[in-house]
Amino acid sequence: MGFEPVHGGCQCVAVRYTLTAPPDEVLHCHCSMCRKAHGALFASFGVYPVATFVLERGESALGDFESSPGSHRMFCSQCGCQLFNRVEKWSNRAFVCLGTLDIGDLPGHDPAVERHIFWESRAPWYDVGDHLAKLEGYGDR
């Protein structure tokens, strides 16, 4: 009983990727940079071992915006879709924007490793309505 690969990509399909394992963590980031980059109240990332993230197509279409020192937001330069983050100090991890998955389900997802981060930066007028841990900054990372 193995893990079935999960596929995703950008809106215009210029960039495609495959994930060959479930996420180690699921993070809902409320920092102002994520809110602005995604145009949403928070951004949800699956944190995967970099070896399980396979860029299938579109490397030349990827744009790279260094939003803070050592943190690179990778996006499709054709449609603008935010796809994943590359963080230099965690170079063994791929932070994949979960909204870019082709499926709504997250196979292998363990709710025990899901949490909100940068809670202190959240939009205060919205109640997320869940019981997940809500941490300042990255928490115990």
C-alpha positions as CSV (number, residue, x, y, z in Angstrom):
1,M,0.0,0.0,0.0
2,G,2.2,2.9,-1.3
3,F,1.6,6.5,-1.8
4,E,0.0,7.5,-5.1
5,P,1.8,10.5,-6.6
6,V,-0.1,13.8,-6.5
7,H,0.1,16.3,-9.3
8,G,-0.2,20.1,-9.5
9,G,0.7,23.2,-11.4
10,C,-0.1,26.7,-12.3
11,Q,-3.3,28.1,-13.8
12,C,-2.1,28.2,-17.4
13,V,-0.4,24.7,-17.1
14,A,3.0,26.0,-18.2
15,V,4.4,24.7,-14.9
16,R,3.7,21.2,-13.7
17,Y,5.0,19.2,-10.7
18,T,4.6,15.9,-9.0
19,L,4.7,15.0,-5.3
20,T,5.8,11.5,-4.5
21,A,5.2,11.5,-0.7
22,P,2.7,13.0,1.7
23,P,3.6,16.3,3.4
24,D,5.6,16.3,6.6
25,E,3.8,19.4,7.7
26,V,0.9,21.6,6.7
27,L,1.3,25.3,7.5
28,H,-1.3,28.1,7.1
29,C,0.8,31.3,7.1
30,H,-0.7,34.6,8.1
31,C,2.3,36.8,7.6
32,S,1.7,40.0,5.6
33,M,4.0,38.8,2.8
34,C,2.0,35.6,2.2
35,R,-1.3,37.5,2.5
36,K,-0.2,40.0,-0.2
37,A,1.5,37.4,-2.5
38,H,-1.6,35.2,-2.5
39,G,-4.3,37.9,-2.3
40,A,-5.9,35.9,0.5
41,L,-6.2,35.9,4.3
42,F,-3.5,33.3,4.6
43,A,-1.5,30.9,2.4
44,S,-1.5,27.1,2.9
45,F,1.7,25.2,2.3
46,G,2.6,21.5,2.4
47,V,6.1,21.0,3.5
48,Y,7.8,18.2,1.6
49,P,11.2,16.7,1.5
50,V,12.8,18.3,-1.5
51,A,13.6,14.8,-3.0
52,T,9.8,14.1,-3.2
53,F,9.1,17.3,-5.2
54,V,9.6,16.8,-9.0
55,L,9.3,19.7,-11.4
56,E,7.9,18.0,-14.5
57,R,7.7,21.0,-16.8
58,G,8.1,24.7,-16.9
59,E,11.4,25.5,-15.2
60,S,12.0,28.3,-17.8
61,A,8.6,29.8,-17.0
62,L,9.4,30.1,-13.2
63,G,9.8,33.5,-11.8
64,D,11.7,34.0,-8.5
65,F,10.9,36.8,-6.0
66,E,13.1,37.0,-2.9
67,S,10.4,38.4,-0.5
68,S,12.8,38.4,2.4
69,P,16.5,37.4,2.7
70,G,16.8,33.7,1.8
71,S,13.1,33.2,1.1
72,H,12.2,32.8,-2.6
73,R,8.6,32.8,-3.9
74,M,8.5,30.8,-7.1
75,F,5.7,31.7,-9.5
76,C,4.6,31.2,-13.1
77,S,5.9,34.1,-15.1
78,Q,3.1,33.6,-17.6
79,C,0.0,33.5,-15.3
80,G,1.4,34.8,-12.0
81,C,0.3,31.7,-10.0
82,Q,2.3,31.3,-6.8
83,L,3.6,27.7,-6.8
84,F,6.1,27.0,-4.1
85,N,8.7,28.7,-1.8
86,R,12.3,27.9,-1.6
87,V,13.9,28.8,1.7
88,E,17.7,28.8,1.8
89,K,18.0,27.8,5.5
90,W,15.6,24.8,4.9
91,S,17.0,23.8,1.5
92,N,16.1,20.2,2.1
93,R,12.4,21.2,2.1
94,A,9.9,22.3,-0.6
95,F,7.1,24.6,0.6
96,V,4.3,23.8,-1.9
97,C,1.3,26.1,-2.3
98,L,-1.5,23.6,-1.6
99,G,-4.1,25.5,-3.7
100,T,-2.1,24.5,-6.8
101,L,-2.8,20.8,-6.4
102,D,-5.0,19.2,-9.0
103,I,-7.1,17.5,-6.4
104,G,-9.0,18.8,-3.4
105,D,-7.9,16.0,-1.1
106,L,-4.5,15.9,0.5
107,P,-3.4,12.2,0.5
108,G,-1.4,11.2,3.5
109,H,-2.3,14.4,5.4
110,D,-1.9,14.0,9.1
111,P,-3.9,16.7,11.0
112,A,-1.4,16.4,13.9
113,V,1.2,18.2,11.8
114,E,-1.1,21.0,10.7
115,R,-0.9,24.5,12.2
116,H,-1.2,28.3,11.7
117,I,2.0,30.3,11.7
118,F,2.6,34.0,12.1
119,W,-0.7,34.2,13.9
120,E,0.2,37.6,15.3
121,S,0.0,39.0,11.7
122,R,-3.5,37.6,10.9
123,A,-6.4,39.6,9.6
124,P,-8.1,40.2,12.9
125,W,-11.6,40.5,11.5
126,Y,-11.7,36.8,10.3
127,D,-12.2,33.8,12.6
128,V,-10.6,30.7,11.1
129,G,-13.0,28.6,13.2
130,D,-10.7,25.7,13.8
131,H,-8.8,24.2,16.7
132,L,-5.3,24.0,15.1
133,A,-2.3,25.3,17.0
134,K,-1.8,29.1,16.4
135,L,1.8,30.1,16.7
136,E,3.8,33.3,16.6
137,G,6.4,33.3,13.9
138,Y,7.3,29.8,12.8
139,G,6.8,28.5,16.3
140,D,9.3,25.9,17.4
141,R,11.0,25.5,14.0
